[in-house]
Amino acid sequence: MGLMQQPGLEDLFSPGDHARVRAIQELLSPDSLDRLKAQRDGIYQAGLWQELGAAGLFSLMPPPDRSLTGVDAARAVAMMSDALCHDHKSELDLAIYVHGLVAALTLHFARDVTAAAELLGPVQRGEVVFCTAYTDRDPAHPAEGRRHQGGFLLSGRKWLSVNMPHADFSVVTFQSGAISHAAILPLRGAGLSRSRTRQSASGAMYSQGALEMDSVFVPQEYILSSGLQRLRVWNRVMTLSRLLNAVSAARLLGRLRCVVEVDLAGRQVLGTAFSKHPAFMRWKAKARARHTVLQQAITATLRDIAGNRFNEAQVAGFKALAIRDAFELALNAQDMAGGAGTLAENEIAQITHSLSHHKFSSGGEAQLMSFFGSSLPVPLEHCWPAPSRAGIAS
């Protein structure tokens, strides 16, 4: 059962919502994902992002002329989660989260900036690929900008940026004196150098990259915000990203349980069925309990969000614990697999690899959150009003 069918959430969705999610699931079916893995550019191949955009994967938020409610946020997380249900090893989810949720929400909230308003439509249609460049390679020396002829010249290094090797634009943070800024950065100009730093387990799906800037000019009209105001608004954007990372942990843990319980249980250990071994039985019970609690916690959190009850710190801790627990269980499963080079062991290694990526996503560093707070120039009460049934899209 997907999140859209969970008690307390099912009333948020119309038949049209379910039809849209089914269309995306068919587009990202297991067979389609296998074909993507065989392609050199994986999810970034020409035409695919437009297909995903046309199917509605990048436009789960309200129209640009409407503010975001808690109901909108809960709907977006549940629909995105269910749309990616076949991504069992989380080989493309981070690419979708960063582009279709974090970047799209940033542009949505900054739509009073002309450049953001003009790019929101192309992002939702999949005509361009967005990444975010928030994390400085050396936190002690953040990317800097100096005033220059109606804009800024940016220099510095960013890393751990999902989609960076293939993106057309990025939301980038930088310092100018004592003031932090957020801006839209076109990634095809002079003075930029990009490199791939990490990739998903298959090697052909989502990727992470590093960015080096050497006096890259950003015009003033591309500046989304300046200063440290409205940190709480940005925290709420990141809350949804963190919650989706917890959803990924639950999906990975579910796949891990299947691999271990089905593929490894038939082994023999000293003449005894592996399924009867105490270590296997302990792992199985622990994994089942953690998986059940994680799924229940995700559903309860979405109910709270739909009711306009947010606890950003609690969700951040929840995401960290969810991935830590799943990662620990994956490492234990690798130990049980025993280094035999089996298909099961290889899949366990891929799951562990994916979990390691999710540990470092969604901007968890407290120091960076002060930078993030300036990136959405909309007062809190304008973007998170009290929930209304009228706010549920049909």
C-alpha positions as CSV (number, residue, x, y, z in Angstrom):
1,M,0.0,0.0,0.0
2,G,1.4,3.4,-1.0
3,L,1.3,6.5,1.1
4,M,-1.7,7.9,-0.9
5,Q,-3.8,5.0,0.4
6,Q,-2.8,5.3,4.0
7,P,-5.6,6.0,6.6
8,G,-5.8,9.7,7.3
9,L,-4.2,10.6,3.9
10,E,-6.4,9.0,1.4
11,D,-9.0,11.8,1.4
12,L,-6.3,14.2,0.1
13,F,-6.2,12.7,-3.3
14,S,-8.6,12.7,-6.2
15,P,-9.1,10.0,-8.9
16,G,-7.1,12.3,-11.2
17,D,-4.2,12.3,-8.7
18,H,-4.1,8.5,-8.7
19,A,-4.2,8.4,-12.5
20,R,-1.3,10.8,-12.7
21,V,0.8,8.7,-10.4
22,R,0.0,5.5,-12.3
23,A,1.1,7.2,-15.5
24,I,4.5,8.1,-13.9
25,Q,4.8,4.6,-12.5
26,E,4.4,3.1,-16.0
27,L,6.9,5.6,-17.3
28,L,9.4,4.5,-14.6
29,S,8.5,0.8,-14.6
30,P,11.0,-1.8,-13.6
31,D,11.7,-2.6,-17.3
32,S,12.1,1.1,-18.1
33,L,14.6,1.5,-15.2
34,D,16.6,-1.5,-16.5
35,R,16.8,0.1,-19.9
36,L,17.9,3.4,-18.4
37,K,20.8,1.7,-16.6
38,A,22.0,0.5,-20.0
39,Q,22.1,4.1,-21.3
40,R,25.2,6.2,-21.1
41,D,23.4,9.2,-19.6
42,G,20.8,7.2,-17.6
43,I,18.0,9.4,-16.3
44,Y,19.6,12.5,-18.0
45,Q,19.2,11.1,-21.6
46,A,17.6,13.5,-24.1
47,G,13.8,13.6,-23.9
48,L,13.2,11.7,-20.7
49,W,13.0,14.8,-18.4
50,Q,10.4,16.3,-20.8
51,E,8.4,13.0,-20.6
52,L,8.5,13.1,-16.8
53,G,7.5,16.8,-16.8
54,A,4.6,16.1,-19.2
55,A,3.5,13.3,-16.9
56,G,3.4,15.8,-14.0
57,L,6.2,14.6,-11.8
58,F,7.8,18.0,-11.5
59,S,4.5,20.0,-10.9
60,L,3.1,18.4,-7.8
61,M,3.0,21.8,-6.1
62,P,0.2,24.4,-6.5
63,P,0.1,26.8,-9.5
64,P,2.6,29.7,-9.3
65,D,-0.2,32.1,-8.4
66,R,-1.2,30.2,-5.2
67,S,0.6,29.9,-1.9
68,L,1.7,26.5,-0.5
69,T,-0.4,24.9,2.3
70,G,0.4,22.0,4.6
71,V,-2.0,19.9,2.5
72,D,-0.1,20.8,-0.6
73,A,3.1,19.7,1.0
74,A,1.8,16.4,2.3
75,R,0.2,15.7,-1.1
76,A,3.5,16.4,-2.9
77,V,5.6,14.1,-0.7
78,A,3.1,11.2,-0.9
79,M,2.6,11.5,-4.6
80,M,6.3,11.7,-5.3
81,S,7.0,8.7,-3.1
82,D,4.3,6.6,-4.8
83,A,5.4,7.7,-8.3
84,L,8.9,6.3,-7.6
85,C,7.7,3.0,-6.1
86,H,9.7,0.9,-8.6
87,D,13.0,2.7,-7.7
88,H,13.8,-0.1,-5.3
89,K,17.4,0.8,-4.9
90,S,17.0,4.6,-5.0
91,E,19.0,5.0,-8.1
92,L,17.1,8.1,-9.4
93,D,15.1,9.5,-6.4
94,L,17.7,12.2,-5.4
95,A,17.7,13.6,-8.9
96,I,13.9,13.9,-8.8
97,Y,13.8,15.4,-5.2
98,V,16.4,18.1,-6.0
99,H,14.9,19.2,-9.3
100,G,11.2,18.5,-8.8
101,L,10.8,19.5,-5.2
102,V,13.7,21.6,-3.8
103,A,14.5,23.6,-6.9
104,A,10.8,23.9,-7.9
105,L,9.8,25.1,-4.5
106,T,12.6,27.6,-4.3
107,L,11.5,29.1,-7.6
108,H,7.9,29.0,-6.5
109,F,8.5,31.0,-3.4
110,A,10.9,33.4,-5.2
111,R,8.5,34.0,-8.0
112,D,8.5,37.8,-7.4
113,V,12.0,37.6,-8.9
114,T,11.5,37.7,-12.7
115,A,14.2,35.1,-13.5
116,A,12.6,32.6,-11.0
117,A,9.1,33.1,-12.4
118,E,10.3,32.6,-15.9
119,L,12.2,29.4,-15.1
120,L,9.5,27.7,-13.0
121,G,7.5,26.6,-16.0
122,P,10.5,25.1,-17.9
123,V,11.5,23.3,-14.6
124,Q,8.0,21.8,-14.2
125,R,7.9,20.8,-17.9
126,G,11.4,19.2,-17.7
127,E,12.8,21.4,-20.4
128,V,15.8,22.3,-18.2
129,V,17.6,20.4,-15.4
130,F,18.2,22.1,-12.0
131,C,20.6,21.3,-9.2
132,T,21.5,23.1,-6.0
133,A,24.9,24.2,-4.9
134,Y,24.7,24.9,-1.2
135,T,27.5,22.9,0.3
136,D,31.0,24.5,0.2
137,R,33.9,22.2,-0.4
138,D,35.7,24.0,2.5
139,P,33.1,25.4,5.0
140,A,35.9,27.7,6.4
141,H,36.2,29.3,3.0
142,P,32.7,29.6,1.5
143,A,32.1,30.7,-2.1
144,E,32.4,34.5,-2.3
145,G,31.0,37.2,-4.5
146,R,32.2,40.7,-5.1
147,R,30.1,43.5,-6.6
148,H,30.7,44.1,-10.2
149,Q,28.7,46.2,-12.8
150,G,25.2,45.4,-11.7
151,G,25.8,42.0,-10.2
152,F,28.4,39.8,-8.6
153,L,31.5,37.9,-9.6
154,L,31.5,34.5,-7.9
155,S,34.5,32.4,-7.0
156,G,34.8,29.3,-4.9
157,R,34.1,25.6,-4.8
158,K,30.9,23.7,-4.2
159,W,30.3,19.9,-4.0
160,L,27.9,17.1,-3.2
161,S,25.5,18.6,-5.7
162,V,23.0,16.1,-7.1
163,N,22.4,16.6,-10.9
164,M,25.4,19.0,-11.2
165,P,27.2,17.2,-14.0
166,H,24.1,17.4,-16.2
167,A,22.2,20.4,-15.0
168,D,21.5,23.6,-16.9
169,F,21.0,25.8,-13.9
170,S,21.7,25.8,-10.1
171,V,20.5,27.6,-7.1
172,V,23.8,28.7,-5.5
173,T,24.7,30.3,-2.2
174,F,27.6,32.6,-1.6
175,Q,29.0,35.2,0.8
176,S,29.6,38.9,0.0
177,G,31.2,40.4,3.0
178,A,29.1,39.5,6.0
179,I,25.9,39.0,3.9
180,S,24.8,35.7,2.4
181,H,23.0,35.5,-0.9
182,A,21.1,32.9,-3.0
183,A,21.1,33.2,-6.7
184,I,20.2,31.4,-9.9
185,L,23.4,30.4,-11.7
186,P,23.4,29.3,-15.4
187,L,25.9,26.5,-15.7
188,R,26.8,26.9,-19.4
189,G,28.9,30.1,-19.1
190,A,32.5,31.0,-18.8
191,G,34.6,30.6,-15.7
192,L,32.8,27.3,-14.6
193,S,34.3,23.9,-14.1
194,R,32.2,20.9,-13.3
195,S,33.2,17.4,-12.4
196,R,31.5,14.2,-11.3
197,T,32.3,13.2,-7.8
198,R,29.8,10.4,-7.0
199,Q,27.2,8.3,-8.9
200,S,24.5,5.9,-8.0
201,A,25.2,2.2,-7.7
202,S,24.3,1.4,-11.3
203,G,26.7,4.1,-12.6
204,A,24.2,5.4,-15.1
205,M,21.4,7.0,-13.0
206,Y,21.6,10.1,-10.9
207,S,25.0,11.7,-10.2
208,Q,26.6,14.2,-7.9
209,G,29.2,16.7,-8.9
210,A,31.5,19.5,-7.8
211,L,31.6,23.0,-9.1
212,E,34.5,25.5,-9.3
213,M,33.7,29.1,-10.0
214,D,36.4,31.6,-11.1
215,S,34.9,35.1,-11.4
216,V,31.6,33.9,-12.8
217,F,29.3,36.9,-13.3
218,V,25.7,36.7,-12.0
219,P,23.5,39.7,-12.8
220,Q,21.5,41.3,-10.0
221,E,18.2,40.2,-11.5
222,Y,19.3,36.5,-10.9
223,I,19.7,37.2,-7.1
224,L,16.9,35.5,-5.3
225,S,17.5,37.0,-1.8
226,S,20.1,38.5,0.5
227,G,20.5,38.4,4.2
228,L,19.5,35.8,6.8
229,Q,15.7,36.4,6.9
230,R,13.0,33.8,6.6
231,L,15.1,30.9,7.8
232,R,11.9,29.2,9.0
233,V,10.4,29.1,5.5
234,W,13.5,27.5,4.0
235,N,13.6,25.0,6.9
236,R,10.2,23.9,5.8
237,V,11.3,23.3,2.2
238,M,14.2,21.2,3.5
239,T,11.8,19.4,5.9
240,L,10.0,18.0,2.8
241,S,13.4,16.9,1.3
242,R,14.5,15.3,4.5
243,L,11.1,13.5,4.8
244,L,11.6,12.1,1.2
245,N,15.0,10.9,2.2
246,A,13.3,9.0,5.1
247,V,10.9,7.6,2.5
248,S,13.9,6.4,0.4
249,A,15.3,4.7,3.5
250,A,12.0,2.9,4.0
251,R,12.0,1.8,0.4
252,L,15.6,0.6,0.5
253,L,15.0,-1.2,3.8
254,G,11.9,-3.0,2.3
255,R,14.0,-4.1,-0.7
256,L,16.8,-5.2,1.6
257,R,14.4,-7.4,3.7
258,C,13.2,-9.0,0.5
259,V,16.8,-9.8,-0.8
260,V,18.0,-11.1,2.6
261,E,14.9,-13.1,3.5
262,V,14.3,-14.7,0.1
263,D,17.8,-15.0,-1.5
264,L,19.9,-15.7,1.5
265,A,17.5,-17.8,3.5
266,G,18.1,-20.8,1.3
267,R,21.8,-21.1,2.1
268,Q,23.3,-23.8,4.3
269,V,25.6,-22.9,7.3
270,L,27.4,-26.0,8.7
271,G,24.6,-28.2,7.5
272,T,21.9,-26.0,8.9
273,A,19.5,-23.9,6.9
274,F,20.5,-20.2,7.1
275,S,16.9,-19.3,8.0
276,K,17.3,-21.2,11.3
277,H,20.6,-19.5,12.2
278,P,20.2,-17.2,15.3
279,A,22.0,-14.3,13.6
280,F,19.6,-14.4,10.7
281,M,16.6,-14.6,12.9
282,R,17.7,-11.7,15.0
283,W,18.4,-9.6,11.9
284,K,15.0,-10.5,10.4
285,A,13.1,-9.5,13.5
286,K,15.0,-6.3,13.9
287,A,14.6,-5.3,10.2
288,R,10.9,-6.0,10.3
289,A,10.4,-3.9,13.4
290,R,12.5,-1.0,12.1
291,H,10.7,-1.1,8.8
292,T,7.3,-1.1,10.4
293,V,8.1,1.8,12.7
294,L,9.6,3.8,9.9
295,Q,6.6,3.4,7.7
296,Q,4.2,4.3,10.5
297,A,6.3,7.4,11.4
298,I,6.3,8.6,7.8
299,T,2.5,8.4,7.6
300,A,2.1,10.1,11.0
301,T,4.4,12.9,9.9
302,L,2.5,13.5,6.7
303,R,-0.8,13.6,8.7
304,D,0.8,16.3,10.9
305,I,2.0,18.3,7.9
306,A,-1.4,18.1,6.3
307,G,-2.8,19.5,9.5
308,N,-0.3,22.4,9.4
309,R,1.7,20.9,12.3
310,F,5.4,21.2,11.5
311,N,8.4,20.2,13.6
312,E,11.5,20.7,11.4
313,A,14.0,19.6,14.0
314,Q,12.0,16.4,14.7
315,V,11.9,15.5,11.0
316,A,15.6,16.2,10.6
317,G,16.4,13.9,13.5
318,F,13.9,11.3,12.2
319,K,15.6,11.4,8.7
320,A,19.0,10.9,10.2
321,L,17.9,8.0,12.4
322,A,16.0,6.3,9.6
323,I,19.0,6.3,7.3
324,R,21.4,5.3,10.1
325,D,19.2,2.4,11.1
326,A,18.8,1.2,7.5
327,F,22.5,1.6,6.8
328,E,23.4,-0.4,9.9
329,L,21.0,-3.2,8.9
330,A,22.5,-3.1,5.3
331,L,26.1,-3.5,6.7
332,N,24.9,-6.4,8.9
333,A,23.3,-8.0,5.8
334,Q,26.6,-7.7,3.9
335,D,28.4,-9.5,6.8
336,M,25.8,-12.3,6.6
337,A,26.2,-12.6,2.9
338,G,29.7,-13.7,3.5
339,G,31.6,-12.4,0.5
340,A,30.6,-15.1,-1.9
341,G,30.0,-12.7,-4.7
342,T,26.4,-13.8,-5.2
343,L,23.7,-11.7,-6.9
344,A,22.1,-11.2,-3.5
345,E,25.4,-9.9,-2.1
346,N,25.8,-7.5,-5.0
347,E,22.4,-6.1,-4.5
348,I,22.9,-5.7,-0.8
349,A,26.1,-3.7,-1.7
350,Q,24.1,-1.5,-4.0
351,I,21.5,-0.8,-1.4
352,T,24.3,0.1,1.1
353,H,25.8,2.4,-1.5
354,S,22.5,4.2,-2.0
355,L,22.0,4.6,1.7
356,S,25.4,6.2,2.0
357,H,24.4,8.8,-0.6
358,H,21.2,9.7,1.3
359,K,23.1,10.3,4.5
360,F,24.7,13.4,3.0
361,S,21.7,14.8,1.2
362,S,19.1,17.6,2.0
363,G,21.4,20.2,3.6
364,G,21.7,18.9,7.2
365,E,24.6,21.2,8.3
366,A,23.4,23.7,10.9
367,Q,25.9,26.3,9.7
368,L,24.5,26.2,6.2
369,M,20.9,26.6,7.3
370,S,21.7,30.3,8.0
371,F,22.6,30.7,4.3
372,F,19.4,28.8,3.2
373,G,17.2,31.0,5.2
374,S,17.7,33.9,2.8
375,S,16.8,32.0,-0.4
376,L,13.0,32.4,-0.2
377,P,11.9,36.0,-0.1
378,V,8.3,35.4,1.0
379,P,7.0,35.9,4.6
380,L,6.0,32.7,6.3
381,E,2.3,33.6,6.7
382,H,2.1,34.1,2.9
383,C,3.3,30.7,2.0
384,W,2.0,28.5,4.8
385,P,-1.5,29.6,5.6
386,A,-4.0,27.6,7.6
387,P,-5.0,24.4,5.8
388,S,-8.2,24.5,3.8
389,R,-10.1,21.8,2.0
390,A,-10.4,24.3,-0.9
391,G,-6.6,24.0,-1.2
392,I,-6.8,20.4,-2.3
393,A,-6.2,20.2,-6.0
394,S,-8.8,18.2,-8.0
